[in-house]
Amino acid sequence: MTDISSITQPSAATVRAKAHDARDAVRDLASEATRYAQERAAALKEDAIHYAQDTKTAAVAQFRVARRGTEEFIQRKPYQSLVIAAGVGFVIGLLLKRI
């Protein structure tokens, strides 16, 4: 008569094979996750570079507009500009003296 435990119990070789298959599946999954993370990081890096370049371009444009406006104001009202500059220098001097 056949022992029931031998029919329902998997053999050691079967368990080892399933463990080996599971290990390979985990390795494949980890490799795929690593590849995805690297691709995502590269895409985020590219996005950050483009954002930084766009921000720099916008800042340079705003600086140029402000510089032109300041130059025009100085040319239209040189004495008022001189008084404003002296006042700003005086206030900065006071602030630095307190530090």
ChimeraX attribute file (.defattr): number of C-alpha atoms within 10 A of each C-alpha:
attribute: neighborCount
match mode: 1-to-1
recipient: residues
	/A:1	3
	/A:2	6
	/A:3	7
	/A:4	8
	/A:5	8
	/A:6	9
	/A:7	9
	/A:8	8
	/A:9	10
	/A:10	10
	/A:11	11
	/A:12	9
	/A:13	9
	/A:14	11
	/A:15	12
	/A:16	11
	/A:17	12
	/A:18	12
	/A:19	12
	/A:20	12
	/A:21	12
	/A:22	12
	/A:23	12
	/A:24	12
	/A:25	12
	/A:26	12
	/A:27	12
	/A:28	12
	/A:29	12
	/A:30	12
	/A:31	12
	/A:32	12
	/A:33	12
	/A:34	12
	/A:35	12
	/A:36	12
	/A:37	12
	/A:38	12
	/A:39	12
	/A:40	12
	/A:41	12
	/A:42	12
	/A:43	12
	/A:44	12
	/A:45	12
	/A:46	12
	/A:47	12
	/A:48	12
	/A:49	12
	/A:50	12
	/A:51	12
	/A:52	12
	/A:53	12
	/A:54	12
	/A:55	12
	/A:56	12
	/A:57	12
	/A:58	12
	/A:59	12
	/A:60	12
	/A:61	12
	/A:62	12
	/A:63	12
	/A:64	12
	/A:65	12
	/A:66	12
	/A:67	12
	/A:68	12
	/A:69	12
	/A:70	13
	/A:71	13
	/A:72	12
	/A:73	13
	/A:74	14
	/A:75	11
	/A:76	11
	/A:77	11
	/A:78	13
	/A:79	11
	/A:80	12
	/A:81	15
	/A:82	12
	/A:83	11
	/A:84	12
	/A:85	12
	/A:86	12
	/A:87	12
	/A:88	12
	/A:89	12
	/A:90	12
	/A:91	12
	/A:92	11
	/A:93	11
	/A:94	11
	/A:95	10
	/A:96	9
	/A:97	8
	/A:98	6
	/A:99	5
